[in-house]
Amino acid sequence: MGKEKTHINIVVIGHVDSGKSTTTGHLIYKCGGIDKRTIEKFEKEAAEMGKGSFKYAWVLDKLKAERERGITIDISLWKFETTKYYITIIDAPGHRDFIKNMITGTSQADCAVLIFAAGVGEFEAGISKNGQTREHALLAYTLGVKQLIVGINKMDSTEPPYSEKRYDEIVKEVSAYIKKIG
């Protein structure tokens, strides 16, 4: 009899508008988890609502309120498998009003992907004392998530675009904070 596949739950966390749902939806699409026709449908519907850049986020953000407001409200799950693993991706809300939902998703996770937005002002808002990125990292650790992948998103919105200096600055600050919490 074959070896049983391992189950892995991965939660995607970070500050509101850091691009968690868009990044996760795009990854699912690139890995073949959703077909081009569906993405084209989402693109058309999103454009009709004036939210053309949300086509990938809509892979996970299914509620009408989520699509209208452009934010994740409830956790969303996406399951797939590889030759070795059963994987569940949990897309968690970044808005502080929905922190209970973020905690629900994170409490089920084996590891987390912490997304930071690199844009000037965006990164600072997330890492500030009241920032959700900071809170999400601490909550994940407190809930027993000890494996953390850090993703720096929206590098095209740095000045200049894809600034190595900005990247290094973010890595330094995030690394110091992550080491501090555990």
C-alpha positions as CSV (number, residue, x, y, z in Angstrom):
1,M,0.0,0.0,0.0
2,G,1.3,3.5,-0.9
3,K,2.5,6.1,1.6
4,E,-0.3,8.4,2.8
5,K,0.0,12.0,1.6
6,T,0.7,14.7,4.2
7,H,-1.9,17.5,4.7
8,I,-0.5,21.0,4.8
9,N,-2.6,24.1,5.7
10,I,-1.1,27.4,4.6
11,V,-2.7,30.7,5.7
12,V,-2.1,33.9,3.8
13,I,-2.0,36.9,6.1
14,G,-1.1,40.6,6.2
15,H,-2.3,44.2,6.3
16,V,-5.5,45.2,4.4
17,D,-4.8,45.9,0.7
18,S,-1.4,44.3,0.7
19,G,-2.5,42.0,-2.1
20,K,-3.1,38.7,-0.3
21,S,-6.1,37.6,-2.3
22,T,-4.7,38.8,-5.6
23,T,-1.4,37.1,-5.1
24,T,-3.0,33.9,-3.9
25,G,-5.6,33.9,-6.8
26,H,-2.8,34.5,-9.3
27,L,-0.7,31.7,-7.9
28,I,-3.7,29.3,-8.1
29,Y,-4.2,30.3,-11.7
30,K,-0.5,30.0,-12.6
31,C,-0.5,26.5,-11.0
32,G,-3.5,25.4,-13.1
33,G,-6.0,25.5,-10.3
34,I,-8.4,27.6,-12.3
35,D,-8.9,27.9,-16.0
36,K,-8.3,30.9,-18.3
37,R,-12.0,31.2,-19.2
38,T,-13.0,31.7,-15.5
39,I,-10.2,34.4,-15.1
40,E,-11.5,36.2,-18.2
41,K,-15.0,36.1,-16.8
42,F,-13.8,37.6,-13.5
43,E,-11.8,40.2,-15.4
44,K,-14.9,41.3,-17.4
45,E,-17.1,41.4,-14.2
46,A,-14.5,43.2,-12.2
47,A,-14.0,45.8,-15.0
48,E,-17.8,46.4,-15.1
49,M,-17.6,47.3,-11.4
50,G,-14.5,49.5,-12.0
51,K,-12.3,47.0,-10.2
52,G,-10.3,45.5,-13.2
53,S,-7.3,44.6,-11.1
54,F,-9.3,42.4,-8.9
55,K,-9.7,39.5,-11.3
56,Y,-7.4,37.2,-9.4
57,A,-8.7,38.2,-6.0
58,W,-12.1,37.1,-7.1
59,V,-10.9,33.5,-7.3
60,L,-11.1,33.6,-3.5
61,D,-13.3,36.6,-2.7
62,K,-16.7,35.2,-3.6
63,L,-19.1,37.2,-1.4
64,K,-21.0,40.1,-3.0
65,A,-19.9,42.4,-0.2
66,E,-16.2,41.4,-0.6
67,R,-16.3,42.2,-4.4
68,E,-18.1,45.5,-3.9
69,R,-15.8,46.6,-1.1
70,G,-12.7,45.2,-2.6
71,I,-11.6,43.5,0.7
72,T,-11.8,39.9,2.1
73,I,-14.3,39.6,4.9
74,D,-14.4,35.8,5.6
75,I,-11.7,33.2,5.2
76,S,-11.7,31.4,1.9
77,L,-10.2,27.9,1.3
78,W,-8.6,26.5,-1.8
79,K,-7.6,22.8,-1.9
80,F,-5.2,21.1,-4.3
81,E,-2.7,18.2,-4.2
82,T,0.8,17.5,-5.4
83,T,2.4,14.1,-5.7
84,K,3.4,14.3,-2.0
85,Y,0.9,16.6,-0.3
86,Y,-2.7,17.6,0.1
87,I,-2.6,21.4,0.4
88,T,-5.2,23.8,1.6
89,I,-4.6,27.6,1.1
90,I,-6.5,29.7,3.6
91,D,-7.0,33.3,2.4
92,A,-7.5,35.4,5.5
93,P,-8.9,39.0,5.8
94,G,-6.5,41.8,6.5
95,H,-9.0,44.4,7.7
96,R,-9.0,44.9,11.5
97,D,-12.8,44.6,11.6
98,F,-12.5,41.0,10.6
99,I,-9.7,39.9,12.9
100,K,-11.8,37.1,14.3
101,N,-12.0,35.5,10.9
102,M,-8.3,35.9,10.5
103,I,-7.7,34.1,13.8
104,T,-10.1,31.3,12.7
105,G,-8.1,30.7,9.6
106,T,-4.7,31.0,11.2
107,S,-5.6,28.6,14.0
108,Q,-6.0,25.9,11.4
109,A,-2.6,26.6,9.7
110,D,0.7,24.7,9.7
111,C,2.5,27.6,8.1
112,A,1.8,31.2,7.0
113,V,2.6,33.5,4.1
114,L,2.9,37.0,5.5
115,I,2.4,39.5,2.7
116,F,3.8,43.1,2.9
117,A,3.0,45.8,0.4
118,A,6.2,47.7,-0.6
119,G,4.6,51.0,-1.6
120,V,5.6,54.1,0.3
121,G,3.1,54.5,3.1
122,E,1.6,51.0,2.6
123,F,4.5,49.1,4.2
124,E,4.7,51.7,7.0
125,A,1.0,51.4,7.7
126,G,1.2,47.6,8.0
127,I,4.4,47.5,10.2
128,S,3.3,50.4,12.5
129,K,2.4,49.7,16.1
130,N,-1.3,49.5,15.0
131,G,-0.6,47.8,11.7
132,Q,-2.4,44.6,10.9
133,T,0.8,43.0,9.4
134,R,2.5,43.3,12.8
135,E,-0.6,42.0,14.6
136,H,-1.0,39.1,12.1
137,A,2.6,38.0,12.6
138,L,2.3,38.0,16.3
139,L,-1.1,36.2,16.3
140,A,0.2,33.5,13.9
141,Y,3.2,32.8,16.3
142,T,0.9,32.8,19.3
143,L,-1.5,30.4,17.6
144,G,1.4,28.0,17.0
145,V,2.4,28.8,13.4
146,K,6.2,28.6,13.6
147,Q,6.9,28.4,9.8
148,L,6.6,31.7,8.1
149,I,7.2,32.8,4.5
150,V,7.5,36.5,4.0
151,G,6.4,37.9,0.7
152,I,7.0,41.5,-0.4
153,N,4.3,42.5,-2.9
154,K,3.7,45.6,-5.0
155,M,7.4,46.2,-5.8
156,D,6.3,47.9,-9.0
157,S,4.8,50.7,-6.8
158,T,8.2,51.6,-5.2
159,E,10.1,54.7,-6.2
160,P,11.8,53.9,-8.5
161,P,9.9,50.7,-9.4
162,Y,11.5,47.5,-8.1
163,S,13.8,49.5,-5.9
164,E,16.5,47.3,-4.4
165,K,17.1,49.9,-1.7
166,R,13.4,49.8,-0.7
167,Y,13.5,45.9,-0.7
168,D,16.5,45.9,1.5
169,E,14.9,48.4,3.9
170,I,11.8,46.2,4.2
171,V,13.8,43.0,4.7
172,K,15.8,44.6,7.5
173,E,12.8,46.0,9.4
174,V,10.7,42.8,8.9
175,S,13.5,40.5,9.9
176,A,14.1,42.5,13.1
177,Y,10.4,42.3,14.0
178,I,10.0,38.6,13.2
179,K,13.2,37.7,15.3
180,K,11.8,39.8,18.2
181,I,8.5,37.8,18.3
182,G,10.1,34.4,18.0
